[in-house]
């Protein structure tokens, strides 16, 4: 498990969430509802963990939308802060770039 993911789950449970402007744009571009991205966090699988990312710790997760299709959601916490959980971006992963389970990038 990831410390970043644990912190993000606690923040989301407390309703301490922010969606970045970029996040809203990407949600809309791929037809993903913000509610789906937030609710899908409960059963998410870690794709990549970035605890030392310069803008603050973040974690890329594989989640499912309401149609049970996989989506990727990048969640983070601003550098030097302990809150809020920020939905940075979300998208439907491209099968040409990811393995069948959308957990590993193709080389």
N, CA, C and O atoms as a MOPAC input file, in Angstrom:
PM7 MOZYME 1SCF
protein

 N      0.85400 1    -1.18200 1     0.00000 1
 C      0.00000 1     0.00000 1     0.00000 1
 C      0.89300 1     1.23600 1     0.00000 1
 O      2.07400 1     1.15900 1     0.33800 1
 N      0.34400 1     2.32400 1    -0.36500 1
 C      1.05300 1     3.59100 1    -0.48400 1
 C      0.62000 1     4.54800 1     0.62900 1
 O     -0.57300 1     4.68800 1     0.90100 1
 N      1.59300 1     5.20800 1     1.27300 1
 C      1.25200 1     6.22000 1     2.27800 1
 C      0.42500 1     7.33700 1     1.64900 1
 O     -0.51800 1     7.84100 1     2.26000 1
 N      0.78300 1     7.71800 1     0.43300 1
 C      0.04600 1     8.77800 1    -0.25800 1
 C     -1.40000 1     8.35100 1    -0.47300 1
 O     -2.32100 1     9.12500 1    -0.21300 1
 N     -1.60400 1     7.13100 1    -0.94300 1
 C     -2.97200 1     6.64700 1    -1.17100 1
 C     -3.74700 1     6.59100 1     0.13900 1
 O     -4.92000 1     6.96400 1     0.17300 1
 N     -3.11900 1     6.13600 1     1.21100 1
 C     -3.78900 1     6.09700 1     2.51200 1
 C     -4.24900 1     7.49700 1     2.92200 1
 O     -5.38000 1     7.66900 1     3.37700 1
 N     -3.38000 1     8.49200 1     2.76400 1
 C     -3.72200 1     9.87300 1     3.12300 1
 C     -4.86200 1    10.38400 1     2.24900 1
 O     -5.79000 1    11.02500 1     2.74200 1
 N     -4.79000 1    10.10000 1     0.95500 1
 C     -5.81900 1    10.57500 1     0.03700 1
 C     -7.16600 1     9.95500 1     0.37600 1
 O     -8.18100 1    10.65000 1     0.37000 1
 N     -7.19300 1     8.66600 1     0.67100 1
 C     -8.45800 1     8.01500 1     1.03500 1
 C     -9.07500 1     8.66200 1     2.27600 1
 O    -10.28400 1     8.88700 1     2.32300 1
 N     -8.24600 1     8.96000 1     3.28100 1
 C     -8.76400 1     9.61600 1     4.48700 1
 C     -9.32800 1    11.00000 1     4.17000 1
 O    -10.39000 1    11.37400 1     4.66700 1
 N     -8.61500 1    11.74800 1     3.34800 1
 C     -9.08700 1    13.08500 1     2.97500 1
 C    -10.39400 1    13.01500 1     2.19500 1
 O    -11.30700 1    13.80300 1     2.43800 1
 N    -10.48500 1    12.07700 1     1.26400 1
 C    -11.70500 1    11.93700 1     0.46800 1
 C    -12.87100 1    11.52500 1     1.36200 1
 O    -13.97500 1    12.05100 1     1.22100 1
 N    -12.63600 1    10.58900 1     2.28100 1
 C    -13.68700 1    10.18400 1     3.22700 1
 C    -14.19800 1    11.36800 1     4.03200 1
 O    -15.38400 1    11.43800 1     4.35300 1
 N    -13.31100 1    12.29200 1     4.35800 1
 C    -13.68600 1    13.48300 1     5.12000 1
 C    -14.28400 1    14.57200 1     4.23300 1
 O    -14.69900 1    15.61900 1     4.73100 1
 N    -14.32900 1    14.33200 1     2.92000 1
 C    -14.86700 1    15.33200 1     1.99300 1
 C    -13.89900 1    16.44400 1     1.68700 1
 O    -14.30200 1    17.48500 1     1.17000 1
 N    -12.64000 1    16.25500 1     1.99000 1
 C    -11.60800 1    17.27000 1     1.79100 1
 C    -10.95500 1    17.03500 1     0.42100 1
 O     -9.84500 1    16.51200 1     0.32000 1
 N    -11.68100 1    17.43800 1    -0.62300 1
 C    -11.30900 1    17.15100 1    -2.01300 1
 C    -11.31700 1    18.44700 1    -2.82100 1
 O    -12.12500 1    19.34700 1    -2.59300 1
 N    -10.39100 1    18.50500 1    -3.76800 1
 C    -10.40000 1    19.57800 1    -4.76700 1
 C    -10.11400 1    18.93700 1    -6.11300 1
 O     -9.31100 1    18.00800 1    -6.20600 1
 N    -10.76100 1    19.42300 1    -7.14200 1
 C    -10.47600 1    18.96500 1    -8.50100 1
 C     -9.79500 1    20.11800 1    -9.22400 1
 O    -10.32300 1    21.22900 1    -9.27900 1
 N     -8.62000 1    19.84600 1    -9.77700 1
 C     -7.88400 1    20.89800 1   -10.48400 1
 C     -8.63200 1    21.30400 1   -11.75000 1
 O     -9.46900 1    20.55500 1   -12.25400 1
 N     -8.32600 1    22.48600 1   -12.25300 1
 C     -8.93600 1    22.92300 1   -13.51900 1
 C     -8.61600 1    21.92400 1   -14.62200 1
 O     -9.48700 1    21.57200 1   -15.41700 1
 N     -7.37100 1    21.46900 1   -14.67100 1
 C     -6.96700 1    20.47000 1   -15.65700 1
 C     -7.77400 1    19.19000 1   -15.46500 1
 O     -8.19500 1    18.56100 1   -16.43600 1
 N     -7.98700 1    18.80900 1   -14.20800 1
 C     -8.78300 1    17.61800 1   -13.91000 1
 C    -10.18800 1    17.72800 1   -14.47000 1
 O    -10.69000 1    16.78200 1   -15.07800 1
 N    -10.83400 1    18.87700 1   -14.27100 1
 C    -12.17700 1    19.08000 1   -14.82300 1
 C    -12.16600 1    18.98200 1   -16.34600 1
 O    -13.05400 1    18.37200 1   -16.94100 1
 N    -11.15900 1    19.58200 1   -16.96800 1
 C    -11.06100 1    19.53700 1   -18.43300 1
 C    -10.92600 1    18.10200 1   -18.93500 1
 O    -11.58700 1    17.70700 1   -19.89600 1
 N    -10.06700 1    17.32800 1   -18.28000 1
 C     -9.83200 1    15.95200 1   -18.71900 1
 C    -11.01800 1    15.03600 1   -18.41900 1
 O    -11.32700 1    14.14400 1   -19.21000 1
 N    -11.67700 1    15.24800 1   -17.29300 1
 C    -12.89500 1    14.48500 1   -16.99700 1
 C    -13.91700 1    14.70300 1   -18.10700 1
 O    -14.49100 1    13.74900 1   -18.63300 1
 N    -14.13500 1    15.95800 1   -18.45300 1
 C    -15.11300 1    16.29100 1   -19.49300 1
 C    -14.69600 1    15.71600 1   -20.84400 1
 O    -15.53400 1    15.18700 1   -21.57500 1
 N    -13.41400 1    15.81500 1   -21.18100 1
 C    -12.92600 1    15.34600 1   -22.48300 1
 C    -13.14700 1    13.85000 1   -22.67300 1
 O    -13.38900 1    13.39500 1   -23.79000 1
 N    -13.06400 1    13.08100 1   -21.58200 1
 C    -13.23000 1    11.62700 1   -21.68300 1
 C    -14.58400 1    11.14100 1   -21.18200 1
 O    -14.80100 1     9.93700 1   -21.04900 1
 N    -15.49400 1    12.06700 1   -20.90600 1
 C    -16.83800 1    11.68400 1   -20.48900 1
 C    -16.87500 1    10.95900 1   -19.15600 1
 O    -17.67400 1    10.04100 1   -18.96500 1
 N    -16.01900 1    11.36500 1   -18.24100 1
 C    -15.97200 1    10.76100 1   -16.90600 1
 C    -16.61500 1    11.74200 1   -15.92700 1
 O    -16.27700 1    12.92600 1   -15.91200 1
 N    -17.53000 1    11.25000 1   -15.12400 1
 C    -18.15900 1    12.10300 1   -14.11900 1
 C    -17.24100 1    12.21300 1   -12.90000 1
 O    -16.61100 1    11.23600 1   -12.49600 1
 N    -17.17600 1    13.40300 1   -12.32600 1
 C    -16.35000 1    13.60700 1   -11.13500 1
 C    -16.76700 1    12.63300 1   -10.03700 1
 O    -15.91400 1    12.09500 1    -9.33100 1
 N    -18.04300 1    12.40700 1    -9.89000 1
 C    -18.55500 1    11.47900 1    -8.87900 1
 C    -17.97700 1    10.08400 1    -9.07400 1
 O    -17.62800 1     9.41400 1    -8.10200 1
 N    -17.87200 1     9.64100 1   -10.33900 1
 C    -17.31000 1     8.31800 1   -10.63300 1
 C    -15.84800 1     8.22900 1   -10.19300 1
 O    -15.41300 1     7.22400 1    -9.63200 1
 N    -15.11400 1     9.28500 1   -10.45600 1
 C    -13.69600 1     9.29400 1   -10.10000 1
 C    -13.51700 1     9.28900 1    -8.58600 1
 O    -12.62000 1     8.62300 1    -8.06900 1
 N    -14.35500 1    10.01900 1    -7.88300 1
 C    -14.25500 1    10.07000 1    -6.42500 1
 C    -14.72300 1     8.74900 1    -5.80900 1
 O    -14.04300 1     8.19600 1    -4.94400 1
 N    -15.85800 1     8.24900 1    -6.24100 1
 C    -16.39400 1     7.01100 1    -5.66900 1
 C    -15.53500 1     5.79600 1    -6.02300 1
 O    -15.46900 1     4.84400 1    -5.24500 1
 N    -14.88200 1     5.81700 1    -7.17400 1
 C    -14.05100 1     4.70100 1    -7.59700 1
 C    -12.76700 1     4.54600 1    -6.80700 1
 O    -12.09500 1     3.52000 1    -6.90400 1
 N    -12.42600 1     5.54900 1    -6.03300 1
 C    -11.20500 1     5.51400 1    -5.23400 1
 C    -11.20300 1     4.34500 1    -4.25500 1
 O    -10.14500 1     3.78800 1    -3.96400 1
 N    -12.35400 1     3.97300 1    -3.75000 1
 C    -12.46800 1     2.90800 1    -2.74600 1
 C    -11.84600 1     1.59800 1    -3.22400 1
 O    -11.17500 1     0.91300 1    -2.45200 1
 N    -12.06400 1     1.24700 1    -4.49000 1
 C    -11.57800 1    -0.02500 1    -5.02600 1
 C    -10.42500 1     0.15300 1    -6.01100 1
 O    -10.21000 1    -0.69600 1    -6.87600 1
 N     -9.69600 1     1.23500 1    -5.88300 1
 C     -8.62800 1     1.55000 1    -6.82200 1
 C     -7.41800 1     0.63200 1    -6.64200 1
 O     -7.17300 1     0.08700 1    -5.56600 1
 N     -6.67500 1     0.48600 1    -7.73800 1
 C     -5.41800 1    -0.25200 1    -7.75200 1
 C     -4.30600 1     0.71500 1    -8.13100 1
 O     -4.46100 1     1.51300 1    -9.05600 1
 N     -3.19800 1     0.64600 1    -7.42700 1
 C     -2.07000 1     1.53600 1    -7.71800 1
 C     -1.41100 1     1.12200 1    -9.03200 1
 O     -1.07000 1    -0.04300 1    -9.23700 1
 N     -1.24200 1     2.10000 1    -9.91100 1
 C     -0.50300 1     1.90400 1   -11.16200 1
 C      0.93000 1     2.38600 1   -10.95400 1
 O      1.88500 1     1.65200 1   -11.20300 1
 N      1.06500 1     3.62400 1   -10.49600 1
 C      2.38300 1     4.21500 1   -10.23700 1
 C      2.26900 1     5.13500 1    -9.02400 1
 O      1.28000 1     5.84900 1    -8.86000 1
 N      3.28800 1     5.10700 1    -8.18700 1
 C      3.31200 1     5.91500 1    -6.96700 1
 C      4.46800 1     6.89900 1    -7.07700 1
 O      5.58800 1     6.50800 1    -7.40700 1
 N      4.20500 1     8.16800 1    -6.80500 1
 C      5.21800 1     9.21700 1    -6.90900 1
 C      5.32000 1     9.97800 1    -5.57500 1
 O      4.91700 1    11.13900 1    -5.50400 1
 N      5.85100 1     9.34600 1    -4.52000 1
 C      5.89500 1    10.01400 1    -3.21900 1
 C      6.80600 1    11.24300 1    -3.18800 1
 O      6.60400 1    12.13500 1    -2.36400 1
 N      7.79500 1    11.30300 1    -4.06400 1
 C      8.73200 1    12.42100 1    -4.07300 1
 C      8.51000 1    13.40000 1    -5.21100 1
 O      9.42200 1    14.15100 1    -5.55700 1
 N      7.32900 1    13.41300 1    -5.79800 1
 C      7.06800 1    14.30900 1    -6.93000 1
 C      7.26100 1    15.76400 1    -6.49400 1
 O      6.80500 1    16.14300 1    -5.41500 1
 N      7.92600 1    16.58200 1    -7.31000 1
 C      8.26600 1    17.95900 1    -6.90900 1
 C      7.07900 1    18.83600 1    -6.49100 1
 O      7.24500 1    19.72300 1    -5.65500 1
 N      5.89200 1    18.60800 1    -7.05000 1
 C      4.72800 1    19.43300 1    -6.69400 1
 C      3.94000 1    18.85600 1    -5.51600 1
 O      2.94800 1    19.43800 1    -5.07700 1
 N      4.39200 1    17.70900 1    -5.01400 1
 C      3.72600 1    17.05300 1    -3.89400 1
 C      3.47200 1    15.60000 1    -4.22900 1
 O      3.39800 1    15.24300 1    -5.40500 1
 N      3.33700 1    14.75900 1    -3.22500 1
 C      3.14200 1    13.33100 1    -3.47200 1
 C      1.86700 1    13.07300 1    -4.26100 1
 O      0.83700 1    13.71100 1    -4.04300 1
 N      1.96100 1    12.11800 1    -5.18500 1
 C      0.78000 1    11.77300 1    -5.97200 1
 C      0.83800 1    10.29200 1    -6.33000 1
 O      1.87800 1     9.64200 1    -6.22400 1
 N     -0.30500 1     9.78900 1    -6.75500 1
 C     -0.41500 1     8.37900 1    -7.08100 1
 C     -1.38100 1     8.21900 1    -8.25100 1
 O     -2.48300 1     8.76800 1    -8.24500 1
 N     -0.94600 1     7.45200 1    -9.26000 1
 C     -1.78700 1     7.14300 1   -10.41300 1
 C     -2.52300 1     5.85300 1   -10.11100 1
 O     -1.90500 1     4.84000 1    -9.78300 1
 N     -3.84200 1     5.88900 1   -10.22100 1
 C     -4.67200 1     4.74700 1    -9.86900 1
 C     -5.48900 1     4.25200 1   -11.05200 1
 O     -5.90000 1     5.02700 1   -11.91600 1
 N     -5.71300 1     2.95500 1   -11.07000 1
 C     -6.67700 1     2.37000 1   -11.99700 1
 C     -7.97000 1     2.20400 1   -11.21900 1
 O     -8.00400 1     1.56800 1   -10.16500 1
 N     -9.01300 1     2.77700 1   -11.74800 1
 C    -10.32000 1     2.72500 1   -11.11800 1
 C    -11.33700 1     2.29600 1   -12.16800 1
 O    -10.98600 1     2.09900 1   -13.33200 1
 N    -12.58900 1     2.15200 1   -11.76400 1
 C    -13.66000 1     1.84300 1   -12.71300 1
 C    -14.71300 1     2.92900 1   -12.65400 1
 O    -14.97900 1     3.51400 1   -11.60300 1
 N    -15.31200 1     3.18600 1   -13.82200 1
 C    -16.42100 1     4.13600 1   -13.87100 1
 C    -17.72500 1     3.37600 1   -13.61900 1
 O    -17.69600 1     2.18700 1   -13.30100 1
 N    -18.84900 1     4.04300 1   -13.75500 1
 C    -20.13900 1     3.40900 1   -13.46900 1
 C    -20.49500 1     2.31100 1   -14.46800 1
 O    -21.34600 1     1.46900 1   -14.18000 1
 N    -19.85900 1     2.31000 1   -15.63400 1
 C    -20.08800 1     1.25900 1   -16.63800 1
 C    -19.07400 1     0.12000 1   -16.47200 1
 O    -18.99500 1    -0.77300 1   -17.31600 1
 N    -18.29700 1     0.15800 1   -15.37400 1
 C    -17.28700 1    -0.85400 1   -15.08100 1
 C    -16.11800 1    -0.83500 1   -16.07500 1
 O    -15.42000 1    -1.83600 1   -16.23700 1
 N    -15.91300 1     0.29300 1   -16.72900 1
 C    -14.77000 1     0.48100 1   -17.62400 1
 C    -13.62300 1     1.07700 1   -16.81900 1
 O    -13.83700 1     1.87000 1   -15.90300 1
 N    -12.39800 1     0.68200 1   -17.17400 1
 C    -11.24300 1     1.21500 1   -16.46300 1
 C    -10.97000 1     2.66500 1   -16.82900 1
 O    -11.08700 1     3.07500 1   -17.98400 1
 N    -10.60500 1     3.41800 1   -15.81400 1
 C    -10.12200 1     4.78600 1   -15.98000 1
 C     -8.85900 1     4.91600 1   -15.13100 1
 O     -8.65600 1     4.16200 1   -14.18000 1
 N     -8.02800 1     5.86800 1   -15.48400 1
 C     -6.86900 1     6.21800 1   -14.67600 1
 C     -7.14800 1     7.56800 1   -14.02900 1
 O     -7.63900 1     8.48900 1   -14.68100 1
 N     -6.83300 1     7.67500 1   -12.75100 1
 C     -7.01900 1     8.92500 1   -12.01900 1
 C     -5.73000 1     9.22500 1   -11.26800 1
 O     -5.21400 1     8.37600 1   -10.54100 1
 N     -5.22300 1    10.41800 1   -11.44400 1
 C     -4.03500 1    10.86300 1   -10.72500 1
 C     -4.48800 1    11.74100 1    -9.56400 1
 O     -5.06300 1    12.81000 1    -9.76600 1
 N     -4.22000 1    11.27600 1    -8.34900 1
 C     -4.55500 1    11.98700 1    -7.12300 1
 C     -3.26400 1    12.49100 1    -6.47600 1
 O     -2.22300 1    11.84000 1    -6.56900 1
 N     -3.33500 1    13.64000 1    -5.82600 1
 C     -2.16300 1    14.15800 1    -5.14500 1
 C     -2.51300 1    15.00800 1    -3.94700 1
 O     -3.67800 1    15.29400 1    -3.67300 1
 N     -1.47500 1    15.40100 1    -3.24300 1
 C     -1.57800 1    16.31100 1    -2.10500 1
 C     -0.55100 1    17.41200 1    -2.35500 1
 O      0.61300 1    17.11400 1    -2.62500 1
 N     -0.96000 1    18.68400 1    -2.27100 1
 C     -0.01300 1    19.77100 1    -2.55900 1
 C      1.24100 1    19.70500 1    -1.68800 1
 O      1.17500 1    19.37200 1    -0.50500 1
 N      2.37700 1    20.02800 1    -2.29500 1
 C      3.67500 1    20.00600 1    -1.60300 1
 C      3.63800 1    20.90100 1    -0.36300 1
 O      3.16300 1    22.03600 1    -0.40200 1
 N      4.15200 1    20.35500 1     0.72700 1
 C      4.23200 1    21.11500 1     1.96500 1
 C      2.92200 1    21.22200 1     2.71900 1
 O      2.84400 1    21.93100 1     3.72200 1
 N      1.89200 1    20.53100 1     2.25700 1
 C      0.58400 1    20.58700 1     2.91500 1
 C      0.11800 1    19.17700 1     3.22900 1
 O      0.67400 1    18.20500 1     2.71900 1
 N     -0.87800 1    19.07000 1     4.05000 1
 C     -1.44100 1    17.76400 1     4.38400 1
 C     -2.84700 1    17.60500 1     3.82200 1
 O     -3.47800 1    16.56400 1     4.00900 1
 N     -3.33300 1    18.62000 1     3.14200 1
 C     -4.66700 1    18.59700 1     2.54500 1
 C     -4.76200 1    19.66300 1     1.48000 1
 O     -3.92300 1    20.56500 1     1.46500 1
 N     -5.72400 1    19.61400 1     0.59900 1
 C     -6.74000 1    18.59600 1     0.36200 1
 C     -6.20700 1    17.48500 1    -0.54200 1
 O     -5.08000 1    17.54800 1    -1.03200 1
 N     -7.03800 1    16.47200 1    -0.74900 1
 C     -6.77200 1    15.49100 1    -1.80000 1
 C     -7.16000 1    16.16900 1    -3.10900 1
 O     -8.26800 1    16.68900 1    -3.23900 1
 N     -6.25200 1    16.16200 1    -4.06800 1
 C     -6.50700 1    16.84200 1    -5.33600 1
 C     -6.60400 1    15.81000 1    -6.45500 1
 O     -5.68800 1    15.01400 1    -6.66100 1
 N     -7.71600 1    15.83300 1    -7.16700 1
 C     -7.85000 1    15.04400 1    -8.38500 1
 C     -7.15800 1    15.87100 1    -9.45900 1
 O     -7.68100 1    16.89200 1    -9.90500 1
 N     -5.99100 1    15.42600 1    -9.86400 1
 C     -5.15200 1    16.19100 1   -10.78200 1
 C     -5.58700 1    15.98500 1   -12.22500 1
 O     -5.70600 1    16.94300 1   -12.98900 1
 N     -5.82200 1    14.73900 1   -12.59100 1
 C     -6.29200 1    14.42200 1   -13.93900 1
 C     -6.94700 1    13.05000 1   -13.92700 1
 O     -6.74000 1    12.25400 1   -13.01200 1
 N     -7.72600 1    12.79300 1   -14.93900 1
 C     -8.36200 1    11.48200 1   -15.11900 1
 C     -8.55300 1    11.27500 1   -16.61400 1
 O     -8.81300 1    12.22000 1   -17.35900 1
 N     -8.42100 1    10.03000 1   -17.03800 1
 C     -8.56300 1     9.73900 1   -18.46400 1
 C     -8.84900 1     8.26100 1   -18.65800 1
 O     -8.66900 1     7.44900 1   -17.75100 1
 N     -9.29500 1     7.93500 1   -19.85200 1
 C     -9.48000 1     6.54500 1   -20.24500 1
 C     -8.15900 1     6.09200 1   -20.86900 1
 O     -7.73300 1     6.64800 1   -21.88100 1
 N     -7.51100 1     5.09700 1   -20.27900 1
 C     -6.19300 1     4.69600 1   -20.78600 1
 C     -6.26700 1     4.12300 1   -22.19700 1
 O     -7.19600 1     3.39000 1   -22.53700 1
 N     -5.28900 1     4.46600 1   -22.99700 1
 C     -5.18400 1     4.01700 1   -24.38400 1
 C     -4.61900 1     2.59900 1   -24.41500 1
 O     -3.50800 1     2.37800 1   -23.93400 1
 N     -5.35800 1     1.62800 1   -24.97200 1
 C     -4.86600 1     0.24500 1   -25.02400 1
 C     -3.55800 1     0.09300 1   -25.79900 1
 O     -2.84500 1    -0.89300 1   -25.61200 1
 N     -3.23700 1     1.04300 1   -26.65600 1
 C     -1.97900 1     0.99600 1   -27.40200 1
 C     -0.78300 1     1.32300 1   -26.50100 1
 O      0.35400 1     0.96200 1   -26.80500 1
 N     -1.05800 1     2.01100 1   -25.38900 1
 C      0.01600 1     2.44800 1   -24.49700 1
 C      0.12700 1     1.62100 1   -23.21800 1
 O      1.11900 1     1.72800 1   -22.49700 1
 N     -0.88400 1     0.79600 1   -22.93100 1
 C     -0.93600 1     0.06400 1   -21.67400 1
 C     -1.17100 1    -1.42200 1   -21.92900 1
 O     -1.71800 1    -1.80400 1   -22.96400 1
 N     -0.75400 1    -2.25600 1   -20.97800 1
 C     -1.03100 1    -3.69100 1   -21.07800 1
 C     -2.53800 1    -3.93400 1   -20.95300 1
 O     -3.31100 1    -2.99500 1   -20.76600 1
 N     -2.94600 1    -5.19900 1   -21.05900 1
 C     -4.37700 1    -5.53600 1   -21.05100 1
 C     -5.09200 1    -5.10600 1   -19.77400 1
 O     -6.28200 1    -4.79500 1   -19.81300 1
 N     -4.39800 1    -5.08500 1   -18.66300 1
 C     -5.01800 1    -4.69000 1   -17.40100 1
 C     -4.87100 1    -3.22100 1   -17.08500 1
 O     -5.33800 1    -2.76600 1   -16.04100 1
 N     -4.23100 1    -2.46700 1   -17.96400 1
 C     -3.98600 1    -1.03400 1   -17.80200 1
 C     -3.18400 1    -0.72700 1   -16.53900 1
 O     -3.38000 1     0.30900 1   -15.90500 1
 N     -2.27500 1    -1.64200 1   -16.17900 1
 C     -1.43500 1    -1.43900 1   -15.00100 1
 C      0.02600 1    -1.18400 1   -15.34300 1
 O      0.75700 1    -0.61800 1   -14.53000 1
 N      0.45600 1    -1.58600 1   -16.51100 1
 C      1.85600 1    -1.39300 1   -16.91400 1
 C      1.90700 1    -0.75100 1   -18.28800 1
 O      1.18300 1    -1.13500 1   -19.20600 1
 N      2.78500 1     0.23800 1   -18.40400 1
 C      2.98800 1     0.89000 1   -19.69800 1
 C      3.69400 1    -0.06800 1   -20.64200 1
 O      4.59100 1    -0.80800 1   -20.23900 1
 N      3.28400 1    -0.04500 1   -21.89700 1
 C      3.99500 1    -0.82700 1   -22.92100 1
 C      5.26800 1    -0.08900 1   -23.26000 1
 O      5.30000 1     1.14100 1   -23.22900 1
 N      6.30100 1    -0.80900 1   -23.57900 1
 C      7.59300 1    -0.18000 1   -23.92300 1
 C      7.67500 1     0.09100 1   -25.38600 1
 O      8.68200 1     0.61500 1   -25.86100 1

